Amino acid sequence: MEPNHIHQEEQIHSSERKGQKRKLEEESVELEEDREYSLSSPDARQTIVSEVNKQVEILGITFSWKEFDRSTAKRATHVLAELAKNEDVVNIIVEGGAVPVLVKHLEAPPVLSSDSNQKPYEHEVEKGSAFALGLLAVKPEHQQLIVDAGALPHLVDLLNRHKDGSNSRAVNSVIRRAADAITNLAHENSSIKTRVRVEGGIPPLVELLEFADTKVQRAAAGALRTLAFKNDENKNQIVECNALPTLILMLRSEDAAIHYEAVGVIGNLVHSSPNIKKEVLQAGALQPVIGLLRSCCSESQREAALLLGQFAATDSDCKVHIVQRGAVSPLIEMLQSSDMQLREMSAFALGRLAQDTHNQAGVVHNGGLVPLLKLLGAKNGSLQHNAAFALYGLADNEDNVSDFIKVGGVQKLQDGEFIVQATKDCVAKTLKRLEEKIHGRILSHLLYMMRVAEESVQQRVALALAHLCSPDDQRTVFIDHNGLELLLGLLDPARVEQQIEVLNKLKQQLDVLNKQKQPQEYSLLLNKIKQQQAVILNMPKEQHDSAVALYKLSNKASTLSPMDAAPPSPEPQVYLGEKFVNNATLSDVTFLVEGRRFYAHRIALLASSDAFRAMFDGGYREKDARDIEIPNIRWEVFELMMRFIYTGAVPVTLDIAQDLLRAADQYLLEGLKRLCEYTIAEGISLDNVSSMYELSEAFHALSLRHRCIKFILEQFDKLSDKPGFSSLIQGIIPEIRNYFSKALTKANQHSIFGYSH
């Protein structure tokens, strides 16, 4: 199972672009006149258009070695570069025809016989042109225009300016500006990346990695980084030019800007290229990359974590080596960084490492579990998924299962609101993986924790096992080892009142300490009060978790269908049939209901219930009566009840079910009661569940009562704000205890709550 890294490629693109913008903005160009350019009005726009036209015209007529021309051309390139720093002005510059003249000035003017031996502003005009073109290329729509104007061959030539023996600051600057311009031209443009290689741009860039000036090194690495991304031929040529040894040395540089670019180049070389990844590892990149995890530069840390994740993608041995060389601790520290991208990339790397059996326990042992679980609550889909994938790997190790449960990991996995479907699937597989391991020594360890651990841990174990243990182990966990009482304790509203009472006593003690002026004891007690307040604030969540766990436990134990739930008759019964219902033929008893006669047969009534047997065989006056008056029952209710006695079946609708239930309870007709309970249960709602529960108690309707309880557990959150809810919960706790105790003791032979739901 591979993680769904939605933003990984975008992350690499973003890193390139951010780095390039930083470079371009690093050195401001000072103009001879301090100007501010704005498009705030039509007049301002026209001013800028005029300025652009003026500078383009100047560049068109100053291509010579004359000192005045060079000075004027240098200033014109600087003005255009300053204007281009405002992206809103870039289009005006391009539309004004600046690209061809800037490209022209990327090369030195021809030397004429009339020129002196001096070359005024040597390299300066070319530098200004390269800088301005690089700024124009920030907008992707202008990249191809600049290339088509012939910029690339000139830029590649500028990369070689140092080879003529000159080694001045101006040479360094023009080389750097040329490399930066190539970076921006090739950014996210595959055809231009290829053109740079065709024009011979890669070998000089690789050579420049060893240049004395660190800014040139950085610019060359930035260009190679862009050229390598998603371009296999460029990658191969960079490696063939022997760039790897120098890049790996750069990883160890104390200059953050250098090692940031170097790790970025290596990351792009390795991306989707297993052969190059192998070469990079053989060249000794692993340890310096791990070292960058503790860099002071967060961008280098992020790139290093991403690269380690790529190293660990498929090679199991490499996963182990990464851990052995000390990567786990800094990666776990990065999980807790305030920088979201650092958290995302470290989770990505740990996710890859956690797919190896040898690493899983080590990640947890070093404290990786809790911060990974915390990241499930992030609002970023990619970060969530990386964390979920890492947790999926950690759950594969039996030694980690107890730790998952001890820190409340099962609840966090269940409660998470996940943005991406792939994350939801990953979390579901993690829970399934944990569930499959709850047996043998792991179950024994969890049961041990339920006996000896602190109360909060015992509660978490009980909550988790309600979801994860098999039906065969439910009696062991919840009856024999007190798991049911732990869940009911969390559910009980009285627990909140007890904790509030504890809090009030602590506050009274605090007042005493304040009067006695004991600052040290006061501070300690104040912290204790804050902890107690946190406990109380978390109790509604614990109640909810307990209700969910009990509902889950009931579902796992439920095995019977609604029809199976009806109890069998104590003895085989033969029904007289539909034709004898209210039929005077052979009738030997008549009931008077609402003034109407209902003809019945003692033999059918005697067979139906103990209530009728007592009526006709006991010492009641009805024993020998021919006509028996039935008070307090409506005719249609009585008729349905008698129809059930004669046929064993009757349609029960919701509008008559409660009256029929009352009659069935009065005459001890258990089968009819069950049919009524089932119909009433189908109508349970948030508004009536409390009254339905009271109805079940009034008429000893156990199945209905259990359905009410199950509904309350299922809809706990929605019901919790309703008046009287705490009293209702306190009232049902004994019934929950009784029913689970009986059902689980019988080894789950019957449905926990009577009906499937």
C-alpha positions in Angstrom: 0.0 0.0 0.0 1.6 3.3 -1.1 0.6 6.7 0.3 -1.3 9.1 -1.9 1.1 12.1 -1.9 -1.2 14.6 -3.5 1.1 17.6 -3.2 4.6 16.0 -3.5 5.3 17.2 -7.0 3.7 20.5 -6.3 5.9 20.7 -3.2 9.0 20.4 -5.3 7.8 23.0 -7.8 7.0 25.3 -4.9 10.4 24.9 -3.5 12.1 25.8 -6.8 9.9 28.9 -7.3 10.3 30.1 -3.7 14.0 29.7 -3.9 14.3 31.5 -7.2 12.1 34.4 -6.0 14.3 34.7 -3.0 17.4 34.9 -5.2 15.9 37.5 -7.5 14.8 39.7 -4.7 18.0 39.3 -2.7 19.9 42.1 -4.3 18.0 45.3 -5.1 19.1 47.3 -8.1 19.8 50.9 -7.2 18.8 53.4 -9.8 20.4 56.7 -10.3 17.0 58.2 -9.6 14.7 56.9 -6.9 11.4 56.1 -8.5 8.3 54.2 -7.6 6.2 52.6 -10.4 2.5 51.9 -9.9 -0.5 51.1 -12.1 -2.9 52.9 -9.8 -4.4 55.1 -12.6 -4.5 55.4 -16.4 -2.0 58.2 -16.2 0.4 56.1 -14.2 0.1 53.3 -16.7 0.9 55.6 -19.5 3.9 56.9 -17.6 5.2 53.3 -17.4 4.5 52.6 -21.0 6.5 55.7 -22.0 9.3 54.7 -19.7 9.5 51.2 -21.2 9.5 52.6 -24.7 12.2 55.0 -23.9 14.5 52.3 -22.4 13.8 49.9 -25.3 14.7 52.6 -27.7 18.0 53.3 -25.8 18.9 49.6 -25.9 18.2 49.5 -29.6 20.8 52.2 -30.4 23.6 51.6 -27.8 25.0 48.2 -28.9 28.7 49.3 -29.0 31.8 49.6 -26.8 31.6 53.4 -26.6 31.6 54.4 -22.9 28.5 56.5 -23.2 26.6 53.7 -25.0 27.7 51.2 -22.4 26.8 53.4 -19.5 23.4 54.2 -21.0 22.7 50.6 -21.9 23.6 49.5 -18.4 21.2 52.0 -16.9 18.4 51.0 -19.3 18.7 47.3 -18.3 18.6 48.3 -14.7 15.4 50.4 -15.2 13.7 47.6 -17.0 14.7 45.1 -14.2 13.4 47.4 -11.5 10.1 47.7 -13.4 9.9 43.9 -13.9 10.0 43.3 -10.1 6.4 44.4 -10.2 4.6 41.4 -11.9 1.8 43.7 -12.9 4.2 45.6 -15.1 5.9 42.6 -16.8 3.3 42.4 -19.6 3.8 46.1 -20.4 7.6 45.5 -20.7 7.1 42.5 -23.0 4.5 44.3 -25.1 6.9 47.2 -25.4 9.4 45.1 -27.3 11.9 44.7 -24.5 12.7 41.0 -25.1 14.6 41.3 -28.4 16.8 44.2 -27.3 17.6 42.6 -23.9 18.5 39.3 -25.7 20.8 41.3 -28.0 22.6 42.8 -25.0 23.3 39.3 -23.5 26.4 39.2 -25.7 29.3 41.7 -25.9 29.2 44.2 -28.8 31.6 43.6 -31.7 35.0 45.3 -31.3 35.5 47.9 -34.1 38.8 49.3 -35.3 37.8 52.7 -34.0 37.2 51.4 -30.4 39.9 51.9 -27.8 41.5 49.0 -26.0 39.3 49.7 -23.0 36.0 47.8 -22.5 33.9 50.0 -20.3 31.3 48.3 -18.0 32.5 44.9 -19.3 30.0 42.2 -18.2 27.7 44.8 -16.6 25.3 45.3 -19.4 25.1 41.5 -20.0 24.4 41.0 -16.3 21.6 43.6 -16.3 20.0 42.0 -19.4 20.1 38.5 -17.9 18.6 39.8 -14.7 15.8 41.6 -16.5 15.0 38.6 -18.7 15.0 36.3 -15.6 12.4 38.5 -14.0 10.3 38.6 -17.2 10.4 34.7 -17.3 8.8 34.5 -13.9 5.5 34.6 -15.9 5.3 31.3 -17.7 3.6 32.8 -20.7 6.8 34.8 -21.6 9.3 31.9 -21.3 8.9 30.6 -24.9 9.0 34.1 -26.3 12.4 34.8 -24.7 13.8 31.4 -25.8 12.5 32.0 -29.4 14.3 35.4 -29.4 17.6 33.4 -29.0 18.4 33.9 -25.4 19.6 30.4 -24.5 22.8 30.3 -26.5 23.8 33.6 -25.1 23.0 32.6 -21.6 25.0 29.4 -21.9 27.9 31.5 -23.3 27.7 33.7 -20.2 28.1 30.6 -18.0 31.5 30.3 -19.5 32.6 33.9 -19.0 35.2 32.9 -16.4 37.1 30.8 -18.8 38.7 33.8 -20.5 40.9 34.2 -17.5 39.1 37.0 -15.8 37.9 36.5 -12.3 36.2 39.6 -11.1 33.1 40.3 -9.1 31.5 41.4 -12.4 32.2 38.0 -14.0 30.8 36.2 -11.0 27.6 38.4 -11.1 27.0 37.8 -14.8 27.4 34.1 -14.5 25.0 34.0 -11.5 22.4 36.1 -13.3 22.7 33.8 -16.4 22.1 30.7 -14.3 19.1 32.4 -12.5 17.6 33.3 -15.9 18.0 29.7 -17.1 16.2 28.5 -13.9 13.2 30.8 -14.5 13.0 30.0 -18.2 13.0 26.3 -17.6 10.6 26.3 -14.6 7.8 23.9 -15.3 8.5 24.0 -19.0 9.7 20.6 -20.3 10.6 21.7 -23.8 12.8 24.5 -22.6 14.6 22.1 -20.2 15.4 20.0 -23.2 16.6 23.1 -25.2 19.0 24.0 -22.4 20.6 20.6 -22.7 20.7 20.8 -26.5 22.4 24.2 -26.3 25.1 22.7 -24.0 24.0 24.3 -20.8 24.3 21.4 -18.4 28.1 20.8 -18.5 29.1 24.4 -17.6 26.4 24.4 -14.8 28.0 21.2 -13.3 31.4 22.8 -13.5 30.2 25.9 -11.7 29.2 23.7 -8.7 33.0 23.9 -7.9 33.3 27.7 -8.5 35.0 29.7 -5.8 32.1 32.1 -5.4 29.4 30.5 -3.2 26.6 32.5 -4.8 27.6 31.2 -8.2 27.6 27.6 -6.8 24.1 28.2 -5.4 22.8 29.6 -8.7 24.2 26.7 -10.7 22.7 24.2 -8.3 19.3 26.0 -8.6 19.4 25.7 -12.3 20.4 22.1 -12.3 17.6 21.4 -9.8 15.0 22.8 -12.2 16.5 21.1 -15.2 16.5 17.7 -13.5 12.9 17.7 -12.4 10.9 15.2 -14.5 13.4 15.2 -17.3 15.2 11.8 -17.5 17.7 12.8 -20.2 18.7 15.9 -18.3 19.1 13.8 -15.1 21.3 11.3 -16.9 23.6 14.1 -18.4 24.0 15.7 -15.0 25.1 12.4 -13.5 27.3 11.7 -16.5 29.0 15.0 -16.0 30.1 13.7 -12.5 28.0 16.2 -10.5 27.2 13.7 -7.7 30.5 13.9 -5.8 30.4 17.7 -5.7 26.7 17.8 -4.8 27.4 15.4 -1.9 30.2 17.6 -0.7 27.8 20.6 -0.9 25.4 18.7 1.4 28.0 19.1 4.2 28.5 22.9 3.6 27.9 25.1 6.6 26.2 27.6 4.2 22.5 26.8 4.4 21.8 28.3 1.0 24.4 25.8 -0.5 23.2 22.6 1.1 19.5 23.6 0.5 20.1 23.8 -3.3 22.3 20.7 -3.3 19.7 18.5 -1.5 17.1 19.9 -3.9 19.2 18.8 -7.0 19.7 15.3 -5.6 16.0 15.0 -4.7 15.0 15.8 -8.3 17.6 13.5 -9.7 16.4 10.6 -7.5 12.7 11.3 -8.1 11.2 8.3 -10.1 14.8 7.2 -11.1 15.8 4.1 -9.2 19.1 3.7 -11.0 20.2 7.2 -10.1 19.0 6.7 -6.6 21.3 3.7 -6.3 24.2 5.8 -7.7 23.5 8.6 -5.2 23.5 6.1 -2.3 26.7 4.5 -3.5 28.3 7.9 -3.7 27.8 8.4 0.0 24.8 10.7 0.1 22.9 9.0 2.9 24.7 10.3 6.0 25.0 13.9 5.0 21.3 13.9 4.1 20.4 12.5 7.5 22.7 15.3 9.0 20.5 17.9 7.3 17.6 16.8 9.4 19.2 18.9 12.1 20.0 21.9 9.9 19.2 25.4 11.0 17.5 25.8 7.6 13.9 24.5 7.7 13.9 24.3 3.9 16.9 22.0 4.0 15.3 19.9 6.7 12.2 19.5 4.6 14.1 18.6 1.5 16.2 16.1 3.4 13.1 14.4 4.9 11.5 14.2 1.4 14.7 12.7 0.0 14.9 10.1 2.8 11.4 9.2 2.0 12.4 8.7 -1.6 15.4 6.6 -0.6 13.2 4.4 1.5 10.5 3.9 -1.1 11.3 0.4 -2.1 14.6 -0.8 -0.7 14.1 -2.5 2.6 17.8 -2.5 3.4 17.9 1.2 2.9 15.0 1.7 5.3 17.0 -0.1 8.0 20.2 1.8 7.2 18.4 5.2 7.5 17.1 4.2 10.9 20.4 2.8 12.1 22.2 6.0 11.1 20.1 8.2 13.4 17.2 9.6 11.3 14.3 8.6 13.5 14.8 11.0 16.4 15.2 14.2 14.3 12.2 13.2 12.1 10.1 12.8 15.2 11.2 16.2 16.4 10.2 17.6 13.0 6.7 16.2 13.5 6.2 18.7 16.3 7.5 21.7 14.3 5.4 24.8 13.8 6.2 24.6 10.1 3.4 22.6 8.4 5.7 21.5 5.5 8.3 20.2 7.9 5.6 18.1 9.6 4.3 16.9 6.3 7.7 15.8 4.9 8.8 14.2 8.2 5.5 12.2 8.3 6.2 11.2 4.7 9.6 9.9 5.5 8.5 8.1 8.7 5.6 6.6 6.7 8.0 5.0 4.3 10.4 3.8 7.1 7.4 2.4 9.0 6.7 -0.1 6.3 9.7 -2.1 7.4 9.1 -4.6 10.3 12.5 -3.8 11.9 11.8 -0.1 12.1 8.2 -0.1 13.4 8.9 -0.7 17.1 11.8 1.7 17.0 9.7 4.6 15.8 7.2 4.1 18.6 9.9 3.6 21.2 11.4 6.9 20.2 8.1 8.7 20.7 6.8 8.9 17.2 3.3 7.5 17.9 1.7 10.4 19.8 2.8 13.2 17.4 1.7 11.1 14.4 -1.8 10.6 16.0 -2.0 14.4 16.6 -1.4 15.1 12.9 -4.6 13.2 12.1 -6.3 16.4 13.3 -4.5 18.6 10.8 -6.5 20.6 8.3 -4.2 19.6 5.4 -5.1 16.5 3.4 -1.6 15.6 2.4 -0.3 16.0 6.0 -3.2 13.9 7.3 -2.5 11.1 4.8 1.2 11.0 5.4 0.5 10.6 9.1 -2.2 7.9 8.5 0.1 5.9 6.2 2.9 6.0 8.9 0.4 4.8 11.5 -0.7 2.0 9.2 2.9 0.8 9.1 3.3 1.0 12.9 0.2 -1.0 13.5 1.7 -3.9 11.7 4.0 -4.6 14.7 2.5 -6.6 17.5 4.7 -4.8 20.0 3.0 -1.5 19.1 -0.6 -2.5 19.6 -0.7 -1.9 23.3 0.9 1.5 22.8 -1.7 2.4 20.3 -4.4 1.6 22.7 -2.7 3.0 25.8 -2.4 6.5 24.3 -6.0 6.5 23.0 -4.9 5.9 19.4 -8.0 3.8 18.5 -10.3 6.7 19.5 -8.2 9.2 17.4 -8.4 6.9 14.4 -12.2 6.5 14.8 -12.9 10.2 15.5 -10.8 11.8 12.8 -12.4 14.0 10.1 -10.4 13.0 7.1 -10.3 15.2 4.0 -9.2 12.6 1.4 -10.9 9.3 0.7 -7.5 7.5 0.5 -6.9 8.6 4.1 -10.2 7.2 5.2 -9.4 3.9 3.5 -5.9 3.9 5.1 -7.4 4.5 8.6 -10.0 1.7 8.1 -7.2 -0.7 7.2 -5.2 0.4 10.2 -8.1 -0.3 12.6 -8.6 -3.7 10.8 -4.9 -4.5 11.2 -5.1 -3.7 15.0 -8.3 -5.8 15.3 -6.6 -8.8 13.8 -3.9 -8.7 16.4 -6.2 -8.7 19.5 -5.6 -12.3 20.7 -3.0 -14.4 22.4 -0.2 -12.5 24.2 -1.5 -9.1 23.0 -4.9 -9.7 24.5 -3.3 -11.0 27.7 -1.2 -7.8 28.0 -4.2 -5.6 27.5 -6.2 -7.5 30.1 -3.2 -7.0 32.5 -3.3 -3.3 31.8 -7.0 -3.3 32.6 -6.1 -4.7 36.0 -3.0 -2.7 37.1 -2.7 0.4 34.9 -4.0 3.8 36.0 -7.7 4.4 35.6 -7.5 6.4 32.4 -5.5 3.7 30.7 -7.9 1.0 31.9 -10.7 3.0 30.4 -8.9 3.4 27.0 -8.3 -0.3 26.9 -12.0 -1.1 27.6 -13.1 1.5 24.9 -10.7 0.0 22.3 -11.6 -3.6 23.0 -15.3 -2.9 22.6 -14.4 -2.1 19.0 -11.6 -4.6 18.4 -12.0 -7.8 20.4 -13.7 -10.8 18.8 -17.2 -11.9 20.0 -15.5 -15.0 21.5 -13.5 -12.8 23.9 -16.2 -10.5 25.0 -17.2 -12.3 28.1 -13.5 -12.5 29.2 -12.9 -8.8 28.6 -16.2 -7.3 29.8 -17.4 -9.7 32.5 -14.4 -11.5 33.9 -12.0 -8.5 33.6 -14.5 -5.7 34.5 -14.5 -4.0 31.1 -18.3 -3.5 31.3 -18.0 -1.6 34.6 -15.3 0.6 33.1 -17.5 1.6 30.2 -20.5 2.2 32.4 -18.4 4.3 34.7 -17.5 6.6 31.8 -21.1 6.8 30.8 -22.5 7.6 34.3 -23.4 11.4 34.7 -22.8 11.1 38.4 -19.1 10.9 37.6 -19.2 14.4 36.4 -20.8 15.6 39.6 -18.2 13.8 41.7 -15.4 15.4 39.7 -17.0 18.9 40.1 -17.1 18.3 43.8 -13.4 17.4 43.8 -12.7 20.6 41.9 -14.7 22.7 44.4 -12.7 21.2 47.3 -9.5 22.1 45.6 -10.6 25.7 45.1 -11.4 25.9 48.8 -7.9 24.7 49.6 -6.5 27.3 47.2 -8.3 30.1 49.0 -6.8 28.9 52.3 -3.3 28.8 50.8 -3.8 32.3 49.4 -4.7 33.6 52.8 -1.7 31.9 54.4 0.6 33.3 51.7 2.3 30.1 50.7 3.2 30.8 47.1 4.9 27.5 46.3 2.1 25.3 47.5 -0.4 27.8 45.9 1.3 27.3 42.5 1.3 23.5 42.7 -2.4 23.4 43.7 -3.3 25.9 40.9 -1.8 23.5 38.4 -3.7 20.6 40.0 -6.9 22.7 39.6 -6.2 23.3 35.9 -5.6 19.6 35.4 -8.9 18.8 37.2 -10.7 21.4 35.0 -9.3 19.7 31.9 -10.6 16.3 33.2 -14.1 17.7 33.6 -14.0 19.4 30.2 -13.1 16.0 28.6 -15.9 14.1 30.3 -18.6 14.7 27.7 -16.2 13.3 25.1 -15.6 10.2 27.3 -19.3 9.7 27.8 -19.7 9.9 24.0 -16.9 7.4 23.5 -18.4 5.0 26.0 -21.8 5.2 24.3 -20.2 4.4 21.0 -18.3 1.6 22.4 -21.4 0.0 24.1 -23.3 0.4 20.8 -20.5 -1.3 18.9 -20.3 -4.0 21.5 -24.0 -4.7 21.1 -23.8 -4.9 17.4 -20.9 -7.3 17.4 -22.8 -9.5 19.8 -26.1 -9.4 17.9 -26.5 -12.4 15.7 -30.3 -12.9 15.4 -32.8 -11.4 13.0 -36.0 -9.6 14.2 -38.0 -12.8 13.6 -35.6 -15.0 15.5 -35.8 -12.5 18.4 -39.3 -13.6 19.3 -39.2 -16.2 22.1 -40.5 -19.7 21.2 -43.8 -20.8 22.7 -43.4 -22.8 25.9 -45.3 -25.7 24.3 -46.5 -26.4 20.7 -49.8 -24.6 20.1 -52.6 -25.3 17.7 -54.7 -22.4 16.5 -58.4 -22.6 15.8 -58.0 -20.4 12.7 -59.4 -17.3 11.2 -62.9 -18.6 10.5 -63.6 -19.0 14.3 -62.7 -15.4 15.1 -65.9 -13.7 16.6 -67.9 -16.7 15.3 -71.0 -17.8 17.4 -70.6 -21.4 16.1 -69.6 -23.6 19.1 -68.9 -20.4 21.1 -69.1 -21.0 24.9 -68.2 -17.5 26.1 -69.1 -14.0 25.1 -67.1 -10.8 25.8 -68.9 -7.5 26.0 -66.6 -4.7 24.7 -67.9 -1.2 24.3 -71.4 -2.6 24.4 -70.7 -5.1 21.5 -70.6 -8.9 21.8 -67.5 -10.8 20.8 -68.0 -14.6 20.5 -65.1 -16.7 21.8 -64.1 -20.3 22.6 -62.7 -21.2 26.0 -60.4 -23.9 24.5 -58.6 -21.3 22.4 -58.3 -18.9 25.3 -57.1 -21.5 27.7 -54.3 -22.5 25.3 -53.2 -18.9 24.7 -52.1 -17.5 28.1 -51.8 -18.0 31.8 -54.2 -15.0 32.3 -57.1 -16.8 30.6 -56.2 -20.1 32.3 -56.5 -18.3 35.6 -59.7 -16.6 34.6 -61.5 -19.9 33.6 -59.8 -22.5 35.8 -59.3 -20.4 39.0 -61.6 -19.0 41.6 -62.6 -15.9 39.5 -66.3 -15.0 39.0 -65.7 -15.3 35.2 -65.1 -19.0 35.5 -68.7 -19.9 34.9 -70.0 -16.7 33.4 -71.5 -16.8 30.0 -71.0 -13.0 29.3 -67.8 -11.3 30.5 -67.5 -7.5 30.4 -64.1 -6.1 29.3 -63.5 -2.5 30.5 -60.8 -0.1 29.3 -60.1 -1.8 26.0 -61.3 -0.4 22.7 -63.2 -2.8 20.4 -60.6 -2.7 17.6 -57.8 -3.4 20.0 -59.7 -6.4 21.6 -60.6 -7.7 18.2 -56.9 -7.7 17.1 -55.8 -9.4 20.3 -58.4 -12.2 19.8 -57.4 -12.5 16.2 -53.8 -13.2 17.3 -55.1 -15.8 19.8 -57.0 -17.6 17.1 -54.3 -17.3 14.3 -51.0 -16.7 15.9 -50.4 -13.7 13.7 -51.8 -10.2 13.2 -50.8 -7.0 11.4 -49.8 -4.3 14.0 -49.7 -0.7 12.9 -48.0 2.1 14.8 -51.3 3.9 15.6 -52.7 1.0 17.6 -49.5 -0.7 18.8 -49.3 1.0 22.2 -52.9 0.1 23.1 -52.4 -3.4 21.8 -49.2 -3.7 23.9 -51.1 -2.7 27.0 -53.7 -5.4 26.3 -51.1 -8.0 25.5 -49.3 -7.3 28.7 -52.6 -7.5 30.7 -53.4 -10.9 29.3 -49.8 -12.2 29.2 -49.7 -12.7 25.5 -45.9 -12.7 25.0 -45.9 -13.3 21.3 -48.3 -10.4 20.7 -46.3 -8.2 23.0 -43.2 -8.9 20.9 -45.0 -7.9 17.7 -46.2 -4.7 19.3 -42.7 -3.9 20.7 -41.2 -4.4 17.3 -43.7 -2.0 15.6 -43.3 0.6 18.3 -39.5 0.3 18.1 -39.6 1.2 14.4 -41.0 4.5 15.4 -38.5 5.5 18.0 -37.2 9.0 17.5 -35.1 11.7 19.2 -38.3 13.3 20.5 -40.0 10.2 21.9 -37.3 7.8 23.0 -37.6 8.9 26.6 -41.4 8.2 26.7 -40.9 5.0 24.8 -38.5 3.8 27.5 -41.0 4.7 30.1 -43.6 2.7 28.1 -41.3 -0.3 28.0 -40.9 -0.2 31.8 -44.7 0.2 32.4 -45.6 -2.9 30.4 -42.4 -5.0 31.1 -41.5 -4.8 27.4 -37.9 -6.0 27.5 -37.3 -6.0 23.7 -38.6 -2.4 23.4 -36.6 -1.3 26.4 -33.4 -2.7 24.8 -34.2 -1.1 21.5 -34.6 2.2 23.3 -31.3 1.8 25.0 -29.6 1.0 21.8 -31.1 4.0 20.1 -29.9 6.2 23.0 -26.4 4.9 22.7 -26.4 5.4 18.9 -27.8 8.9 19.1 -26.0 9.9 22.3 -24.6 13.3 20.9 -28.0 14.4 19.5 -29.8 13.5 22.7 -27.3 14.9 25.2 -28.6 18.5 25.1 -32.2 17.5 25.7 -33.8 18.2 29.2 -33.7 15.3 31.6 -31.1 13.4 29.5 -28.7 12.9 32.5 -31.5 11.3 34.5 -32.5 9.1 31.6 -28.8 7.8 31.3 -28.6 7.1 35.0 -31.9 5.2 34.8 -30.7 2.9 32.0 -27.3 2.1 33.3 -28.6 -0.7 35.6 -30.5 -2.2 32.7 -27.4 -2.0 30.4 -25.4 -3.8 33.1 -28.1 -6.5 33.6 -28.5 -7.2 29.9 -24.8 -7.3 29.0 -24.1 -9.5 32.0 -26.7 -12.0 31.1 -26.0 -12.0 27.3 -22.2 -12.2 27.6 -22.4 -14.8 30.3 -24.5 -17.0 27.9 -21.6 -16.7 25.4 -23.6 -14.5 23.1 -26.2 -17.1 22.1 -28.8 -14.4 21.8 -29.0 -10.9 20.3 -27.9 -8.3 22.8 -30.7 -5.9 22.2 -33.4 -8.1 20.8 -33.4 -6.9 17.2 -30.8 -6.3 14.5 -30.7 -2.6 13.8 
